[in-house]
Amino acid sequence: MNIKEFILNFIPDKYRNDEEVFRKVRLFVTTCFITSLFSSFYFLTSYMAGMPHVLWAMAFNVIGFLLLPFLLKHDLLPLKVLTNGYILIGTIGVVVTVFYTGGLISTSLPWLAVLPIASLMLINKRSGWIWTIVTYLTISFIGALTLNGFQFADETNQSILIIFNTSNLNGLGVLIFLIALVFENTKNTALQNLDEKNKQLDKEKQRSDELLLNILPAEVMEELKSTGKTRARHYEMVSVIFADFKDFTKVSEKLSPQELVSTIDMYYEIFDNLVGQFGAEKIKTVGDAYICAVGIPLETKDNAIRAVQLSQEILNEVNKLKTASEGNTNVAFDIRIGIHTGPLVAGVVGIKKFAYDIWGDTVNTAARMQESGDTNRINISNTTYELVKDDIKCSYRGKVAAKNKGDIDMYFVE
C-alpha cells in the first residue's frame, strides 16, 4: 500500500462525492499524520532534554493527531468537530510548550500563527477568522503576562536549545512550504477545472449556435444573441418556392406512421441540402408542403434564377427517387412546385419557440402557383418569368385562374 492509498483508506465514502469536500478531508488526514510526526520528534527531543511539561504536551499532540483520522474513518464524530479539534489540540500543545520554553522568546510561539491558516484550509473562512482571533488573544495574553513581570519557566538547557530551536524553525519552514504547495496545487487545479469548463462551455455554445442555425438565418441569430430580440424586415424582391407532394393523403394511407415520417424525412433531407447549396433559406414545412425562399435575409439580384435552378434540382432528385422505387415496394411521390417573386416581410415574432417566417401577398401568390401547377412541373408567375426569361427556357400557359387571385399569367419551366 502506497502513501496515497494509506491516506484514502481513512476517508469514508460519503465524503468522496463532493470534490471540494473530498479535497479538504484528504488534506485533513494528511496534515494529521504529518503533524503527528513533528510532534513525535519533539516528544523524543523533550525526553532527551529532560523537559517534562513539553514532553507531556507533545505526547498529548501525538495521541490527539493520530486519533483524529481513526475517528473520521469510523465516522464517530462530524467532520467539522474533528477539524476544529485538530486546531484545538495544536493550540493547547503550542501554548503549553511556550509557557515552559521562555514565553515570548520561545521559538515555538510562531506555530500559533500557522494554526489559523490551517483552519482556513481545512474548514472555512469563518473558522479561520475565529481561530485568528483566538491566536491574537493568546499571544496578547502572553505579552501582557510578560509586561507584568511574569516569569515563564524555561526547561531548555543550552546543549539542547540549539537543536530544539533549529527543529522549530525547520519545522515552520517545511510547514509554510507545504501550505504554499497546497495553495499552488489548488490554484492549478482550479485553473485546470476552469479551462475544462470553458472548453465545455465553448462546445455547448457551438452546439447551441448550430441548433439556432437550424431554426434561424445566421444574420438573425447574431442579432438575437447581441440584442435579445430581432426586428422584422421588408424586402423588395424575394423569390418564394412552394413544393407540395401530389396525392399525399392517398399515399400516406398505405404507410404506417413510422414509414410515413421516415419517407418524408428522406425527401426533406435532400431538399435541405439543396437549399444550402443554392444559398436559399428554408422557411418551414407545413404537412407535405415545403417552403423556402431565395433573397433573404441577404438580398440578391439573381434570386429568381437561383430559385428556378434550385427547383429544377429538387425536381431532378424527386424523379431519381421515383425511378429508383420502380420494381420494389418503396413509396415515391410526385411533386408540384410553384414560384413567385415579389416584396415581403421576413422575421421572427414572439418571445418563445422562435421561428423565422415570411408574410405578404408574394407568399400567397407562390402558394397559388404551386396549386395551379402540374405534376413534376415548375410553375412560375409572370413576375418571375420576366426575371429569368433570358437565361431559362419557359413556356407560356396563358391566364390561369387562381384561388382568390383571379386570372394570372403563368409559365412552365421547360
C-alpha positions, 0 to 999 in steps of 0.5 A: 500500500502506497502513501496515497492509498494509506491516506484514502483508506481513512476517508469514508465514502460519503465524503468522496462525492463532493470534490471540494469536500473530498479535497479538504478531508484528504488534506485533513488526514494528511496534515494529521499524520504529518503533524503527528510526526513533528510532534513525535520528534519533539516528544523524543527531543523533550525526553532527551532534554529532560523537559517534562511539561513539553514532553507531556504536551507533545505526547498529548499532540501525538495521541490527539493527531493520530486519533483524529483520522481513526475517528473520521474513518469510523465516522464517530464524530462530524467532520467539522468537530474533528477539524476544529479539534485538530486546531484545538489540540495544536493550540493547547500543545503550542501554548503549553510548550511556550509557557515552559520554553521562555514565553515570548522568546520561545521559538515555538510561539510562531506555530500559533500563527500557522494554526489559523491558516490551517483552519482556513484550509481545512474548514472555512473562512469563518473558522479561520477568522475565529481561530485568528482571533483566538491566536491574537488573544493568546499571544496578547495574553502572553505579552501582557503576562510578560509586561507584568513581570511574569516569569515563564519557566524555561526547561531548555538547557543550552546543549539542547536549545540549539537543536530544539530551536533549529527543529522549530524553525525547520519545522515552520519552514517545511510547514509554510512550504507545504501550505504554499504547495497546497495553495499552488496545487489548488490554484492549478487545479482550479485553473485546470477545472476552469479551462475544462469548463470553458472548453465545455462551455465553448462546445455547448455554445457551438452546439447551441449556435448550430441548433439556432442555425437550424431554426434561424438565418445566421444574420438573425441569430447574431442579432438575437444573441447581441440584442435579445430580440430581432426586428422584422424586415421588408424586402423588395424582391424575394423569390418564394418556392412552394413544393407540395407532394401530389396525392399525399393523403392517398399515399400516406394511407398505405404507410404506417406512421413510422414509414410515413415520417421516415419517407418524408424525412428522406425527401426533406433531407435532400431538399435541405441540402439543396437549399444550402447549396443554392444559398436559399433559406428554408422557411418551414414545412407545413404537412407535405408542403415545403417552403423556402425562399431565395433573397433573404435575409441577404438580398440578391439580384439573381434570386429568381434564377437561383430559385428556378435552378434550385427547383429544377434540382429538387425536381431532378432528385424527386424523379431519381427517387421515383425511378429508383422505387420502380420494381420494389415496394418503396413509396415515391411521390410526385411533386408540384412546385410553384414560384413567385417573386415579389416584396415581403416581410421576413422575421421572427415574432414572439418571445418563445419557440422562435421561428423565422417566417415570411408574410405578404401577398408574394407568399400567397401568390407562390402558394397559388402557383404551386396549386395551379401547377402540374405534376413534376412541373415548375410553375412560375408567375409572370413576375418571375418569368420576366426575371429569368426569361433570358437565361431559362427556357419557359413556356407560356400557359396563358391566364390561369385562374387562381384561388382568390387571385383571379386570372394570372399569367403563368409559365412552365419551366421547360 
